[in-house]
Amino acid sequence: MAGHVVLLVEDESSLMDLMRSYYIKEGYTVLEARDGFHALDLFEKNKVDLVVLDIMLEQSDGWTVCRDIRKTSRVPILMLTARNQESDKLFGFELGADDYMTKPFSLKELMARSRALVKRAGFNQDDALVAIGRLTIDRRAHKVFIDDQDVVLTPKEYDLLLHFVNHAGIALSREQLLVHVWGYEYFGDLRTVDTHVKRLRQKLGHPGYIETVFGVGYRFEVT
């Protein structure tokens, strides 16, 4: 596992110390954050292979950090919580978390799950280009190309496309898209989503990428 970088986001000092020691022992490079703002700053400035993220944080909670990371990245996210409630787990998975552990937990199990997530993802931040058929997305430059031709998108259209790509093959409701793309503070009309999807389809020139799922919303298909 040498060479992989894990970002630990935990405000409980004793648990942070234990996890740090265990990950270092397993050959990881460890980055540490005690709050959400610092976590996002570290994530943006470093190549990270795995995020271990506590939900209950000061300043910016784990839900927000998870949502913000998922706007630009598919890095594996393992969430930690002291609450053993199914609703929390389901909400975390909806935001894009890959796994979930309830405190207290075994460090051996944490490591086993971490190895599985990194292996499954085969994640490499150097691979910033996402190629899907005729479509290419440069996640670092925030640019989109069709057959090497630049496609000019508004910031919100880009965010919407990236969210679709990060959840390819999954049917997403309009409500989910409003929450994850427009943010929790947005209380607008659901038709806003339909309008942006229509424009995005027109600009991509390939309506088959974004399929309408009747009674649900939309799904991005890799064609």
N, C-alpha and C positions, 0 to 999 in steps of 0.2 A: 504493500500500500504506500510505499515511499513515493514522495513527490506530490501527493494529494494535499490539498489545502482545505481545512475545515474552518468555518466561521461559527464560533460558539457565541450565542446571544443569551446571556443568563445574568440576572442581577443578584442571585444568591451566591455569595462568595465561596462558601464551603463546597457547594456543588460545582461551581466553576473550577475550583482548584482540583477536585477529583477528576472531572472530565478532561481538563487540560493534561493532567499527568497521564491519564489512560490513553488519550489520543497520541500524545508525543511518544509514549512507549510503543504504540502501534505503527509509528513511522510517519504520522501526519505532521504537517506544518499547521500550527494553530493560530488563528486570529481571534481576538476577544473583544466583545462589546457588552456593556452593562445596560444599554438602553437602545431603543429603536433607531434614533437619529444617528448614533455612532455606528450602529450595525449597517445601515444603508450607506453611510459614507465609506466604510471599509469595503463593502461589497462593490461599490462603484469603482474603487481605486485598486482592487486586487482581483486576481484570477482565483475564483473559489470553486471547489468541486462538490462541496456539501455545506448546507446550512443547518445547524441544530439550534432551534429557535423556541425560547420560552414564550408563552402567551402573555403572562402578566409582567409587563415591563413598565417602567416609568417613562414619561414624556410621549412615547409612541409605542403602542402595544404590539404584540406579536402578530395579531390579525392584520394590522396596517402594514407592517414590514413584509409579511408574506404577500399581500396583495401588490405592494409596490415592486417587489422583486419579480413577481410573475408578469409584470408589464413588459419586461425586457429579457427575461431569462427562464430557462427550463431546468436550472440547477436543482438537484434534489433538496427538498426541505423536510426535515424531521422536526415536528413540533412537540414541545414538552408542556405539561400542565399539571397542576395539583388537583384539578377538578376532573372527576371521573364521570362526565356526563356525555351521553351519546350526541346531544345537540351540538356540543362543542366540537366533537370529532367531525360530525357531518359538515359543520360550517367551515372547519379547517380544510376539509377535502374540497369543498366548493370553491374555496379561495385558491386552491392549487397545491396544498400540502401533499406530500407523498406518503408520509407515515406519521404516527402519533404515539407517544408514550406518556403514561400517567405516573407521576411521582408518588411514592419512591419507586425506583426501577433498578434493575441489575445493570451494572456497567458492562458486563459481558454481553448482555442482550443488546444494550445500546450499540456496542461495537459491531455485533453481528448484523444488526439492522443497517448500520452505517455502511459496512462493507457491501451489503446487498444492494443498497441504493446507488452507491457509486458504480458498482459493477453493472447494474441494470441500465443506468443512465449513459454510461460510456461518455460522460460529459467532458467537454473540452472548450473552455472559454476562448481559445485561439480561433476556433471555428465560428467566427461571428457571422459568416454568410450562410443563410438558410436558402437552399434551392429546392423548389417544389414545382416540377414540370417546367413551364416557361417562366415561372415567377422566381425572382431572387430578392431576398431581403438582406440588406447590410445593417445589422443591428447596432453596430458601433456608430455608423454614419447616419443612421435613421433614414436610409434611402431604400427605395423599392424600384425594381427593374422588371420589365417584361421583354424577353428576347433582347436583353442588354440595352433596352431603351428606358430612359428614366421616366418613372411615373410620379407625377407631382401630387402628393397627398397633403391634406391639412394635418396638423398635429393630432386631432381627434380621429381622423380617418386612419392614420398610421397606428395609433393606439388600438383601434378597433381591429385592424387587420392582424396586428401582432397577437392580440388576445385570441383571435380565431385560430391562428397558426399554433399557438401554444396549447390549444385545446382541440386540435384537429380530430375529427371523427366523433366529437361529443356534441350532442344537441344542447344549445344554450338558450335559455329563455330571455326575453327582452328585459325582464326585471334583473336577471343576473348580469346582463351586459351593461345596464345602467349603473349598477352598483360597482362593477369592476373596472369599467372604462371611464364612466363619467364621475364616479366617486360617490361616497355616502351622502355628500352634501347636496347632490342633485335630486330635485323633486319634479323634474319636468315630465312632459307627455311621453308615453311609450312610443309614440310615432316618431320621436326623434331618432330612435334606433332604426326604424324602417327607412327613414330618409337617408341616414348615413350609409346603411347597407346598399341602398339603391345607387348612391353616388359611387360607392366603392366598387360595386359590380361594373358600373359604366367605365370607371377609370382602369380597372384591371382588364377589361375587354374580354373577360371569360366568365360568364355568369355561373358556370358550373362549379367554380371554387366555393361559392357560398350558397348552400342549398336552403330552401325554406322547409322547415319541419312544421307542418300544419298542426296547430294546437299547442305548439311549444315555442318555437322561435326560429333559430338558424343553426346550421352546422357547416363547418369548413371541411371540405373533402379534398384529400390529396389525389389529384387526377393526373 
